[in-house]
């Protein structure tokens, strides 16, 4: 029984270490993307990381590639964005 407990403890520690390493690598990638591609300052990076965390821990790159776009004219914005396309009831 003691050897089983020791095995489970060691296995759990290995999994936790792998998760920490994975989370750290994801955070490094997100910060690098914010600096290298988005050219954000420290405050903006913090806001972006918090927003992505609140959305379920998605990556900054995924968030930016899927949900953010830049338009130079009002016509271009109207062509790319339709307020009536997907109505979400945020009170749920």
Secondary structure, 3 states (H helix, E strand, C coil): CHHHHHHHHHHHHHHHHHHHHHHHHHHHHHHHHHHHCCCCCHHHHHHHHHHHHHCCCCCHHHHHHHHCCCCCCHHHHHHHCCCCCCCCCCCC
